[in-house]
Amino acid sequence: MSGAPARMALIVLSLLVVLTYLLLRGLTPDAALQERRLHAIDALGFNEAALQRDVLKASQGLLPNYDPLVATVARLHEVAADLRQAGAPAPLIDGIAAELDRQEGLVEDFKSAHALLRNSVAYFTYLSQQLILPASEAEQALAMSVGRLASAMFVFVGSASNDAAADVAAALDELSVQPVPDERREDTDALRAHSVLILKNQPLVDGILARGDLSDYRLAHAARADLCRRLGRTVEARASYERALELTRQEPERRFLERRLAELARSR
């Protein structure tokens, strides 16, 4: 769906509550079940990353359609069901399901806003290219106004900042007072209409993309580290503990993670 790349809103709170509950309570010493949970956690991370990647690709026009987004959301629901079967408490998994429903709605919002935006950008590009080439001397002023609007819109689509939006609005105001030959009236009206739609939908798309994900959420890494430690996968556990430590600012949590890293070092 941004500085740092724009990010999708993903399941965070409920998922991390489930993982923390499973790991800190130590529901079972069963290695096979722990391995299954680890695979489910990895699958959640993988599919969340895939969803973020594909949304970003879609936002840049690099996906022919939105089918990959739909497939990944479906896979996330499957993984959540697998966590339920692996022993996660029903109320907490219900929370994950609710977050997934919310995320699915967010993806649908992105698809709608982005489809409208992509359509308007395509029409704007075509119409501005037609109007920027005057067919007569009487169209010179109109062509110059359209050129200024196109330049302002190019900047806005790349940043959607308030200043860029103000420049587009000013260019539209300038265009609205230009004399327009009858044969150019329809194209000029369409150009202005699509400009307004771009001004509306670009911030919507950027807002969806600017949400957070699990890749920088410390408890997700801590949860994975603990599972790896229980399964004897020391190298993976150390890497996840170190990443969690990098992301943790609260001193008690930092001390806990440092103790875990020290324990791993002594167990070599």
C-alpha positions as CSV (number, residue, x, y, z in Angstrom):
1,M,0.0,0.0,0.0
2,S,6.1,5.3,2.1
3,G,11.4,7.6,3.8
4,A,10.9,3.9,4.4
5,P,8.7,1.8,2.1
6,A,5.0,2.0,2.7
7,R,3.6,-0.8,4.7
8,M,0.4,-2.8,4.9
9,A,-1.6,-3.1,8.2
10,L,-1.2,-6.6,9.4
11,I,-2.5,-8.8,12.3
12,V,-0.4,-7.7,15.3
13,L,-2.0,-7.5,18.7
14,S,-4.1,-10.6,18.8
15,L,-1.4,-12.8,17.1
16,L,1.2,-11.7,19.6
17,V,-1.0,-12.3,22.5
18,V,-1.6,-15.9,21.2
19,L,2.1,-16.4,20.7
20,T,3.1,-15.0,24.1
21,Y,0.4,-17.2,25.8
22,L,1.6,-20.4,24.0
23,L,5.2,-19.8,24.7
24,L,5.2,-18.4,28.3
25,R,2.6,-20.9,29.5
26,G,4.5,-23.8,27.9
27,L,1.3,-25.7,27.0
28,T,3.1,-28.9,26.0
29,P,6.6,-30.3,25.8
30,D,5.6,-32.2,22.6
31,A,8.4,-31.4,20.1
32,A,6.2,-32.3,17.1
33,L,3.5,-29.9,18.2
34,Q,6.1,-27.2,18.9
35,E,7.5,-27.7,15.4
36,R,4.0,-27.4,14.0
37,R,3.5,-24.1,15.9
38,L,6.8,-22.8,14.6
39,H,5.9,-23.6,11.1
40,A,2.6,-21.8,11.5
41,I,4.3,-18.7,12.9
42,D,6.8,-18.8,10.0
43,A,3.9,-19.2,7.6
44,L,2.2,-16.2,9.1
45,G,5.3,-14.1,8.7
46,F,6.0,-15.4,5.2
47,N,2.4,-14.6,4.0
48,E,2.3,-11.3,5.7
49,A,5.5,-10.3,3.9
50,A,4.1,-11.7,0.6
51,L,1.0,-9.6,1.1
52,Q,3.0,-6.4,1.8
53,R,5.2,-7.1,-1.2
54,D,2.3,-7.7,-3.6
55,V,0.4,-4.6,-2.3
56,L,3.5,-2.5,-3.0
57,K,3.9,-4.1,-6.4
58,A,0.3,-3.4,-7.2
59,S,0.7,0.2,-6.0
60,Q,3.5,0.6,-8.6
61,G,1.5,-1.0,-11.4
62,L,3.6,-4.2,-11.4
63,L,0.8,-6.7,-10.9
64,P,-1.6,-7.4,-13.7
65,N,-4.4,-8.0,-11.3
66,Y,-5.2,-8.4,-7.6
67,D,-5.5,-12.2,-7.5
68,P,-2.2,-12.6,-5.5
69,L,-3.6,-10.4,-2.7
70,V,-6.8,-12.5,-2.5
71,A,-4.8,-15.7,-2.4
72,T,-2.5,-14.6,0.3
73,V,-5.4,-13.4,2.5
74,A,-7.0,-16.8,2.1
75,R,-3.7,-18.5,3.1
76,L,-3.5,-16.3,6.2
77,H,-6.9,-17.6,7.3
78,E,-5.7,-21.2,6.7
79,V,-2.7,-20.6,8.9
80,A,-4.8,-19.1,11.7
81,A,-7.0,-22.2,11.5
82,D,-3.8,-24.4,11.8
83,L,-2.8,-22.5,14.9
84,R,-6.2,-23.2,16.4
85,Q,-5.8,-26.9,15.7
86,A,-2.3,-26.7,17.3
87,G,-3.8,-25.8,20.6
88,A,-4.2,-22.0,20.7
89,P,-7.0,-20.9,23.1
90,A,-10.3,-20.3,21.2
91,P,-10.9,-16.7,22.5
92,L,-7.5,-15.6,21.4
93,I,-7.7,-17.3,18.0
94,D,-11.1,-15.7,17.6
95,G,-9.3,-12.4,18.1
96,I,-6.9,-13.3,15.3
97,A,-9.8,-14.2,13.0
98,A,-11.4,-10.8,13.7
99,E,-8.1,-9.1,12.9
100,L,-7.8,-11.1,9.7
101,D,-11.3,-10.0,8.7
102,R,-10.3,-6.4,9.4
103,Q,-7.2,-6.9,7.3
104,E,-9.2,-8.5,4.5
105,G,-11.4,-5.4,4.5
106,L,-8.4,-3.2,4.3
107,V,-7.1,-5.1,1.3
108,E,-10.6,-4.7,-0.3
109,D,-10.4,-0.9,0.4
110,F,-6.9,-0.8,-1.2
111,K,-8.1,-2.7,-4.3
112,S,-11.1,-0.3,-4.8
113,A,-9.1,2.9,-4.2
114,H,-6.1,1.7,-6.2
115,A,-8.2,0.6,-9.2
116,L,-9.9,4.0,-9.3
117,L,-6.6,5.7,-8.9
118,R,-4.9,3.7,-11.6
119,N,-7.8,4.4,-14.0
120,S,-7.7,8.1,-13.3
121,V,-3.9,8.3,-13.7
122,A,-4.2,6.5,-17.0
123,Y,-6.9,8.9,-18.3
124,F,-5.1,11.9,-16.9
125,T,-1.9,10.9,-18.8
126,Y,-3.7,10.4,-22.0
127,L,-5.8,13.5,-21.8
128,S,-3.0,15.8,-20.8
129,Q,-0.9,14.5,-23.7
130,Q,-3.7,15.4,-26.1
131,L,-4.3,18.9,-24.6
132,I,-0.6,19.8,-24.1
133,L,-0.2,19.9,-27.9
134,P,-2.1,23.0,-29.2
135,A,-3.8,22.6,-32.5
136,S,-4.1,26.3,-33.0
137,E,-2.7,29.6,-31.6
138,A,-5.9,30.0,-29.6
139,E,-5.1,26.9,-27.6
140,Q,-1.6,28.0,-26.5
141,A,-2.7,29.3,-23.1
142,L,-4.8,26.2,-22.5
143,A,-1.8,24.0,-23.4
144,M,0.5,25.9,-21.0
145,S,-2.1,25.5,-18.1
146,V,-2.4,21.8,-18.8
147,G,1.4,21.5,-18.8
148,R,1.6,23.1,-15.4
149,L,-1.1,20.9,-14.1
150,A,0.6,17.8,-15.5
151,S,3.9,18.8,-13.8
152,A,2.2,19.4,-10.5
153,M,0.3,16.1,-10.7
154,F,3.5,14.2,-11.5
155,V,5.0,15.5,-8.2
156,F,1.8,14.8,-6.2
157,V,1.5,11.2,-7.4
158,G,5.1,10.7,-6.3
159,S,4.7,12.2,-2.8
160,A,1.0,13.1,-2.1
161,S,2.3,15.8,0.3
162,N,0.1,18.8,1.3
163,D,2.3,21.1,-0.6
164,A,2.1,19.0,-3.8
165,A,-1.7,18.8,-3.4
166,A,-1.9,22.6,-3.0
167,D,0.1,23.0,-6.2
168,V,-2.3,20.7,-8.1
169,A,-5.3,22.6,-6.7
170,A,-3.7,25.9,-7.8
171,A,-3.1,24.5,-11.3
172,L,-6.7,23.3,-11.5
173,D,-7.9,26.8,-10.5
174,E,-5.8,28.3,-13.2
175,L,-7.2,25.8,-15.7
176,S,-10.7,26.6,-14.7
177,V,-10.5,30.2,-15.9
178,Q,-8.8,29.5,-19.2
179,P,-10.8,29.9,-22.3
180,V,-11.5,26.5,-23.8
181,P,-12.4,25.9,-27.4
182,D,-15.6,23.9,-27.9
183,E,-13.7,21.0,-29.5
184,R,-11.5,20.7,-26.4
185,R,-14.2,21.2,-23.8
186,E,-15.1,17.5,-23.2
187,D,-11.4,16.5,-22.8
188,T,-10.7,19.4,-20.5
189,D,-13.7,18.6,-18.3
190,A,-12.6,15.0,-18.1
191,L,-9.0,16.0,-17.2
192,R,-10.2,18.1,-14.4
193,A,-12.6,15.4,-13.1
194,H,-9.8,12.8,-13.1
195,S,-7.5,15.3,-11.4
196,V,-10.0,15.6,-8.5
197,L,-10.2,11.8,-8.3
198,I,-6.5,11.5,-8.1
199,L,-6.4,14.1,-5.3
200,K,-8.9,12.0,-3.4
201,N,-7.6,8.5,-4.0
202,Q,-3.8,8.9,-3.9
203,P,-3.9,9.8,-0.1
204,L,-6.3,6.9,0.5
205,V,-3.9,4.4,-1.1
206,D,-0.9,5.9,0.7
207,G,-2.8,5.8,4.0
208,I,-3.4,2.1,3.6
209,L,0.2,1.4,2.6
210,A,1.5,3.4,5.5
211,R,0.4,1.0,8.2
212,G,2.7,-1.3,10.2
213,D,3.6,-5.0,9.9
214,L,5.1,-7.7,12.0
215,S,8.7,-7.5,10.7
216,D,9.5,-4.8,13.3
217,Y,7.4,-6.1,16.1
218,R,9.7,-7.4,18.9
219,L,7.4,-10.0,20.5
220,A,7.0,-11.8,17.2
221,H,10.8,-12.3,17.1
222,A,10.9,-13.2,20.7
223,A,8.1,-15.8,20.3
224,R,9.9,-17.4,17.4
225,A,13.2,-17.4,19.3
226,D,11.7,-19.2,22.2
227,L,10.2,-21.9,20.0
228,C,13.5,-22.4,18.2
229,R,15.3,-22.6,21.6
230,R,12.9,-25.4,22.7
231,L,13.5,-27.3,19.5
232,G,17.3,-27.0,19.8
233,R,17.7,-24.7,16.8
234,T,20.2,-22.5,18.5
235,V,21.4,-20.5,15.6
236,E,17.9,-19.5,14.6
237,A,17.0,-18.8,18.2
238,R,20.0,-16.5,18.7
239,A,19.2,-14.6,15.5
240,S,15.6,-14.0,16.6
241,Y,16.5,-13.1,20.1
242,E,19.1,-10.6,18.7
243,R,16.5,-9.0,16.4
244,A,14.0,-8.8,19.3
245,L,16.6,-7.1,21.4
246,E,17.3,-4.6,18.7
247,L,13.6,-3.6,18.6
248,T,13.1,-3.6,22.4
249,R,13.3,-0.3,24.4
250,Q,11.8,-1.4,27.7
251,E,14.6,-2.4,30.2
252,P,12.9,-5.5,31.8
253,E,12.3,-7.0,28.4
254,R,15.9,-6.2,27.3
255,R,17.3,-8.0,30.5
256,F,15.1,-11.0,29.8
257,L,16.3,-11.3,26.2
258,E,19.9,-10.7,27.2
259,R,19.6,-13.6,29.7
260,R,18.2,-15.8,27.0
261,L,21.2,-15.0,24.7
262,A,23.6,-15.7,27.6
263,E,22.0,-19.0,28.2
264,L,22.3,-19.9,24.5
265,A,26.0,-18.9,24.6
266,R,26.6,-21.2,27.6
267,S,24.9,-24.1,26.0
268,R,27.3,-24.3,23.1
